[in-house]
Amino acid sequence: MVKERKDEPEENKKAEKESDLKKFLKKRSFIYLMCAVAFVVIVVPDMIAPSDLEKSLVENLETDEQNIAWNIVKSYQGPDNSGYNLYDAIITQIENSYPNENILGHRDTIIEISAVDVQEKVGDGVYQIDFSFQTYDDNREFVWQVNIQTSEIFPINNGAKKMMDIVELYD
């Protein structure tokens, strides 16, 4: 009988602890809920928001051939196909030109990519890729011709030639 009396108070203590925990949570549940909502409203949109580059990038590519031509230029890594690609070289050069500001996140920055079919003038499978960078104080344009059948790239202007030289000489 004595053992039964000892067990009964322990069960009462457990019941009291559980009820204290429930009371504690019920009193503060609104605070926890508000913290969770604030996290979702403030932090999550920044996690899924497009990057600064995606916000300023305008692609005027309508056909699969135009996309193929742009992807050839974008992924060009020089004659040995190793190291730095052309697209990263351009973006890095632009960012280095503005070391004290996030130029790709600036509201006036626009990066436009277009591809024009120049097969009638040059030959079959040749597209002209124009990559233009515009911001509040600078305009740059890089122009290449790409043969999508052979994946050959030819720089048309000095900016495109300079970027290709950076990629080809980068190790």
C-alpha positions in Angstrom: 0.0 0.0 0.0 2.8 2.4 0.7 4.2 1.9 -2.8 0.8 2.9 -4.3 0.8 6.1 -2.4 4.3 7.0 -3.7 3.2 6.3 -7.3 0.1 8.5 -7.1 2.0 11.7 -6.3 4.4 11.1 -9.2 1.6 10.7 -11.6 0.0 13.9 -10.3 3.4 15.7 -10.8 3.5 14.5 -14.4 0.0 15.7 -15.0 0.8 19.1 -13.5 4.0 19.4 -15.6 2.1 18.6 -18.8 -0.5 21.1 -17.9 2.1 23.7 -17.1 3.8 23.1 -20.5 0.4 23.4 -22.2 -0.3 26.6 -20.4 3.1 28.0 -21.3 2.7 27.2 -24.9 -0.9 28.5 -25.1 0.1 31.8 -23.5 3.0 32.3 -26.0 1.6 30.6 -29.1 0.6 33.9 -30.6 4.2 35.2 -30.3 5.6 32.1 -31.9 3.1 32.3 -34.7 3.9 36.0 -35.3 7.7 35.1 -35.4 7.0 32.4 -38.0 4.9 34.8 -40.1 7.5 37.5 -39.9 10.2 35.1 -41.0 8.2 34.0 -44.0 7.3 37.5 -45.0 10.7 39.1 -44.5 13.3 36.4 -45.2 11.8 33.9 -47.7 11.1 36.4 -50.5 14.8 37.4 -50.6 15.7 33.7 -50.8 13.5 33.2 -53.9 13.9 36.6 -55.5 15.7 36.7 -58.9 19.3 37.7 -58.8 20.4 41.2 -59.8 21.7 39.9 -63.1 18.4 38.2 -63.9 16.5 41.4 -63.1 18.5 43.4 -65.6 18.9 40.8 -68.3 16.6 41.0 -71.4 16.9 38.2 -73.9 15.4 38.8 -77.3 15.8 35.2 -78.5 12.8 33.7 -80.3 14.0 30.5 -82.0 15.9 27.5 -80.9 18.7 28.4 -83.3 19.1 31.8 -81.7 19.2 30.2 -78.3 21.9 27.7 -79.6 23.9 30.6 -81.0 23.7 32.5 -77.7 24.7 29.4 -75.7 27.7 28.8 -77.9 28.9 32.4 -77.2 28.0 32.2 -73.5 29.9 29.0 -72.9 32.9 29.7 -75.1 36.1 28.8 -73.1 38.8 29.4 -75.7 40.4 26.9 -78.1 41.3 24.5 -75.3 37.7 24.4 -73.8 39.0 24.9 -70.2 38.7 27.6 -67.6 36.8 30.8 -67.8 33.8 31.2 -70.1 33.0 34.2 -72.1 29.8 35.2 -70.3 31.5 35.2 -66.9 34.4 37.2 -68.3 32.0 39.9 -69.5 30.1 40.0 -66.2 33.4 40.1 -64.2 34.7 43.0 -66.4 31.5 45.0 -65.9 31.5 44.4 -62.1 35.2 45.4 -61.9 34.5 48.7 -63.7 32.2 49.6 -60.8 34.0 48.4 -57.7 32.1 50.6 -55.2 28.6 49.8 -56.3 26.4 46.9 -57.2 25.9 47.9 -60.9 23.9 44.8 -61.8 21.4 45.6 -59.1 21.1 49.3 -60.2 17.6 50.2 -61.5 19.1 51.8 -64.6 21.2 48.9 -65.7 20.0 46.9 -68.7 21.7 43.9 -70.3 20.2 43.0 -73.6 21.0 39.9 -75.7 19.8 39.5 -79.2 20.5 37.1 -82.1 20.0 38.0 -85.7 20.0 35.5 -88.6 22.7 36.6 -91.1 22.7 33.4 -93.2 21.8 35.3 -96.4 24.8 37.6 -96.0 27.4 35.3 -94.6 26.4 31.6 -95.0 24.3 28.8 -93.6 23.9 28.6 -89.8 25.5 31.9 -89.0 23.9 34.2 -86.4 25.0 37.6 -85.1 24.9 37.9 -81.3 24.6 41.3 -79.8 25.3 41.7 -76.1 24.7 45.2 -74.9 25.3 46.7 -71.5 23.6 50.0 -70.6 23.7 51.9 -67.4 23.4 55.5 -66.2 26.9 56.4 -67.4 28.1 53.7 -69.8 27.1 51.8 -72.9 29.0 48.8 -74.1 28.3 46.5 -77.0 29.8 43.2 -77.8 29.1 41.6 -81.2 30.0 38.2 -82.5 29.0 36.0 -85.4 28.4 32.4 -84.6 28.2 29.4 -86.9 25.8 27.1 -85.1 26.8 24.1 -87.3 30.6 24.3 -86.5 30.4 26.3 -83.2 32.9 28.8 -84.5 32.8 32.3 -83.0 34.1 35.4 -84.8 34.3 38.7 -82.9 32.9 41.6 -84.9 33.8 44.6 -82.8 36.8 45.5 -80.5 34.9 44.8 -77.3 34.1 41.3 -78.4 37.7 40.7 -79.5 39.0 41.9 -76.1 36.6 39.6 -74.2 37.7 36.6 -76.4 41.4 37.5 -75.8 40.7 37.5 -72.0 39.1 34.1 -72.2 41.8 32.6 -74.4 44.6 33.9 -72.3 43.1 33.2 -68.9 44.6 30.2 -67.0 
